[in-house]
Amino acid sequence: MSTTPTPKVRVLVVDDSAAIRRLLRSLLETDPGLTVVGTAANGQSALDQIPELKPDVVTLDIEMPVMDGLACLRELRKRWPRLPVIMLSTLTERGAAATLDALAAGASDYVAKPTQFAAANLAVEAIRAHIVPKIKALAERAAISPSFPAAHPRGSATLAGTPVAGGGHPNLAFAPAPAPSPGIPRKPIEVVGIGISTGGPNALGLLLPALPADLRVPIVIAQHIPPLFSALMAERLAATSRIAVREAKDGEPLQPGTAYIAPGDFHMSVVGRSGGYRISLGKGPPENSCRPAVDVLFRSLAEQVGAGALGIMMTGMGQDGLVGSRLLHAAGGRLLAQDEASSVVWGMPGFVVRAGLVEQVLPLEHLAAALVTRVSPGKGGAGAGAGDPKRVVG
């Protein structure tokens, strides 16, 4: 019985540096599931080539002559709104600002590119470890609704190796809302924890501004993000939100109506007991190849806050947060998850949903009301999908 081989993911590399173009082509094509179908030295050249090459994913530099990455991205989004785009960013304050601008303009994700080639082997391995999984995850997500439907069908979408009929996600009606752990009574919510990754800056940009200024609990956020990016992201979110938003500092007490974002390259935990929680930052080993890691944060919530914690798993690649969510649920904590349709990648929330740990799966635009309803019952607002904790949105 013959089988049709799975088509390779087609990548267009756009960068004004010939050295970076060669590097990316070389490292991407060492993966048997990827092929570089073309390269471009500026944004206009990329736009000219896309209709012919029909890539599954575009990697896009920001600073280029003729047409820079941001201008290219904005035009690309007009013509091909579903085509995944990964920005290549430098780990500088200017690079962080430009990358956040690109995410706001519709980029799918970003990867830090090497700034020098003195340690070429380390640079190649670092970028390979980050970019290859992101390309594959975004291409798989895009296969549900391809940018070029007639070009090269990629078959039914899969999630974590499990076929999903029709390219959608499993019927979430069969993921029962878990009962509280035996012997652990419900408590008022004292701390909200959020785990988030790919697509996170934009998702938080919708969630946090929708929360009321008088929110009576603190929010702690583990977003997979590099140094420099986290402080700038917090600053931008603070400017658009009614609650306070800031990059977390070691030892600071948690205050109601404040969201704390873990600094890039630091794990964040919540320590203390009821009435006296504070932030603890550390440089422990990465977990799930991440620092900050959601598992670290959620594990601390399970240990310190227990049934008074609400965890929210949002858009992100991989399964960081699954172990921590199991512990949080076992301790009597409650869990919500963002749905697949509104997630850039439904990896992190998908794993927790399939494990049967969440009491509600919601579109991004309904998460704020669901959070408020659980923190202050009766205050969530009508029409947000938050009133019935048993309802699971498919």
N, C-alpha and C positions, 0 to 999 in steps of 0.2 A: 504494500500500500504506500503510494508516494505521498509526500507532504510538501507543501509549498513553503520555501524558506521565508522567514520573516524579513521584510525589506529593512535595509539599514536606515538609520536616522540620518537625514540629509542636513548638513550644516553649511551655512554661509558665514565665513569669517570676514569681519570688516574692521580694519585697523590701518592707520597710516604708516605704522612701523613694519617694514619688510621682515625684520627679525621676529617680531611678535607673530606675524602671519605664518612664518615658517614654523615657529615653535608650536602654535596652536594646531596647524595641520599635522605636524609630526606626532604630537601627543594624542590628538583625537583619533587619528587613523591607526593607532596601535590597538584601539578597542574594536573588536570585530563587529560590533553593532552600530558603529558610526562611520560615516564617510563625509569628507569635506567636498562639496560639489562646486565650490568656487570661493574666491577671495576678492576683496575690494579694498582700495586704499582710501576711500572717502565715502560719505553718505550718499552722494548723488550716484556714484558708480554702483553702490549696493541697490538703490532703488531701481536703477536701469536693469540690473541682472535678475532681480527677484522673479519677475513674470516668467522668464525662461527657465531659471534653475529650480523654481518651486521648492525652496528649502523647507524643512520641518522646523528648524530653529535657526535664529540668527544670533551670532555673537557680535556685539557692537561696541567699539571704542567711543569715548566721549569727545576727546579733543582731536579733531582732524581738519585738514584744509578743505576748501571748496564747499563742503557741507559737513558740519560737525554732527556728533552723535545725537544730540538733543533735537536738532532740526530734522535729521533723518528719521528719528523715532516718531516725531509728531506726524510727519507725512506718511510714514509706514502705517501708523495706526489708522489713518483715514482710509487707506487702500486695503489693508489686510488686518482688520481689528483683532483677529484671533491668532495671528502668527506669533509664537513665543519669541521673545527677545531677551537675551542675557547681556547686561552691560558689563564691560571690562573697566574696572575702576582702579585708581591708585589709592593707596592707604595714606592719604593726606587730608587735611581739613577741606581743601578746595575740592579734592576728589570725592569726599563724602558728601559735600553739599550738592555737587553735580549729579551724583548717583541718586540721592534722594529726590532731586528734581526729575530725573529720568523715571524713577518709580512712580512719581506722581503723574507723569505724562503717559504712563502705560507700559513701562518695561516690566517684564515678568519677574526678573531676578537680577542678581549681579554677582560678580566674582572679582576678587582683588587680583590684579595681574602683577607679575614680578617687576620690581622697579630697577633691578640690576641683574646681571648675569654672572656675578662673581662666584656664586654658589649655584651653578646652572642645574645640577642634578636635584638639589633641594627645591629650587624654584619650579622645575618641571613637575616634580612629584606633588608639590603643594597645590599647584593649579589643577593638575589632573584629578586629585582627590576631591576637589570642589566642583569642577566644571562638568566632568563626565556624568556623575549622577544627576546633576541638575538638568543637563540636556536630555537625558533619557526620561526623567520624570515629567518634564514639560512637554516633550514630544508625545508621551503616552497620554497625558491629559488632553492635549490638542487633538489626538486621534479621534476623540469622541465627536468633535466638531471641527474637521480639518479646514485649513485655509484654502487648500487647493483640492477639492473633493475628487476630481477626476484624475488626479496625477498618479498616485501610487497608494492605493488603499492599504492600510496597515492592519486590517483585521479588527476583531472586536477588542475593545479596551480591556486592560487587565489592571488589577490592583493587588499589589503584593503577591503576584504570581497566581492569583485566583481569577479565572475568567469571569467577566461580568456580562451577562447577556444583554445584547443591544447596545453595548457601550456605556450603560449607566452604572449606578452602584446597586448593590444588593438591596432588596426590599427591606427598608429599615423598620417596617412594621413587625418584622420578626426579631428585632433586637429589643427584648423586653426591658422596661425600666427596672433597674435593680431595687430590691427592697433594702432598707437600711440594715447594716450589719447587726446580727442578733445581739440584744442586750445593750445597744448603744442608742440612747434617745436622741431625737433631733434637737439641735441647739440653734439659737439665732446665729446668723452668719457674722463672723468677726473679721475675717480676712478673705479677700478674693485673690486667687492666683490664676494667671493666664500663661499658657504655653503656646508659642507661636514661632513661625520661621518664614519660609518662602511666602511672599505676599504680605508679610506682616506689617511693614510700615504703612501701606495703604489701608489695610484692614483696621489697624489701630486708629488710623486717621478718620475712620467712620465710627468706630465704637466709642472711643473716649469722648469726642465732642458731643455725643448723644446722651451722656450721663449728666445728671443734675448736680448743681453746685453743692447741694446739701447732702450728698451721698455720705452715709454715716459710717462707712468702713473704708479701710485702705485697700489698694490694689497693688499686687506685686507681679511684675511681668518678666518672664524669661524669653527674650527674643534673640534668636541666633543672629548675632551682628558683631562686626569687628570693633576694635577701639576707634575712637573719634566719631564713628557713626552714631553710637548710642547717645552721646551727649547732644549732638546736633538734632537727632530725631526727637529726643525729649523736649528740646527747646521749641521745635516746630509744633509738636503736639500741644505743648503748654499754651502756645499762642492762639490755638483754635478751640481749646477745651474750657469748660466752666470749672472743672476740677483742676487741682494743681497737678502738674506732671513734671517729674524731674528724674535725672539719672541718680540712682541710689548711691549712698555713701555708707561706708562701713560703720556700724554702731548706731546709726540714727534711729530714733524711735518711729514706729509707724503711726501716722496720723490719719484720721478719717478724711475722706474727700481728697485723697492724694494718691496718685499712681506713681510707683517707683519702678524704673526700668533698669535691669541689671546692666552694669557697664560691660562693654565688649571685653572678652577674654577673662572675665571673672565669674565664678559661680556665685549665686545669691541664695541665701537661706534666710528663713524667718526663725528667730530664737526668742526665748522668753516664754512666759505663760500669760494666761488671760489677764488683760488689762495692762500688760507691759511688753508687748511685742516690739522687736527691733530687727534691723537688717544686719546680717553677717555676710561679708564678702570674702572669698578665698580663691586661691590658685591651685586647688586640688586637681588631680588628673582629669582630662576631658572625659566625659561620659557620652556614649553614642557619637564619639568624635566631636563633641560640642563643649564649649565653655563660653558663655553660660549654658547649662543644661537644664531642661525642664524637669528631668527626673530628680535632680538635686533640690530644686525649689519645691516640687510637690512632695518629696520625701520629708522635707522639713515641715511642711504644712500638716502632713499626716501625723508626725511625731509631736509637734508643738501645739497645733490648733485643733486637730482631730475633727470632730463632728461640727465644729464651728467654721470649717473652711468650705469654700466653694471654688472648685477648679473649673476652668474653661479651656478646652483644647481647640485651637484655631488653626487656620491654614498653615501647612508646613510639610516638608518632605521628610520621610523616614519615620521612625517610631519612638523618637525621644519623647518621654512623658508617659509611655505605656506602663512602665514599672512603677513610676511614682503615682500614677492614677490608680493602679491596683491597691497600693498602700493607702492612698487617701480614701478610697471607697471602703476598704476594710476597717479604717478608723472611724467610719461614720460620716465622712465628708460627702458632699454632693458634687456632681459633675455635669457639665453641659458641653456640647460640641457644635462647632460650625458645620454646616452641611456641605456636601460635595459641590453642588452647583455654584455656590458663592466662594469656594476655596480655589486659590491658584493651583495648589496641589493638595489632594485629600489623602495625605499620608498619615500625619500625626493624629488628626481627629478620627480618621478612618479606622486606625488600629484600635483606638479606645472604644469606638462605637461597636466594632465587631466583637470586642471582648465583653460586651454587655454591661459596661460600667457607667453609662450615661443615662440620665433620666430624661433628657430632651436633646434633639438634634434640630438646629435652627439655622435659617439663613442669617448671614452677617447682619442685615438690617434689623433683625429682631433680637439680637443678643443683648443689646443695652437694656431693653425693656424687661427681658427675662432676668437679667442680673438685678435690676432694681426691684422687681417683684419678689425675688428671694431674699434680698437684703431688707426691704421694707414692704411686707405683704400688703397688697391692695393699692400700691403706688405705681405699678408697672405701666398702666395706661392701656386703653383698649386698642384692639387691632394689631397688637405686636406679637401675637402667638405665644405670649408668656403666661397667660392665665391658667392654662390647664397643664400641670406638670406631667401628666400621663401622655400628652399628645406628642407623637414623634413625627417630625416633618420629613418626608421622603424626598 
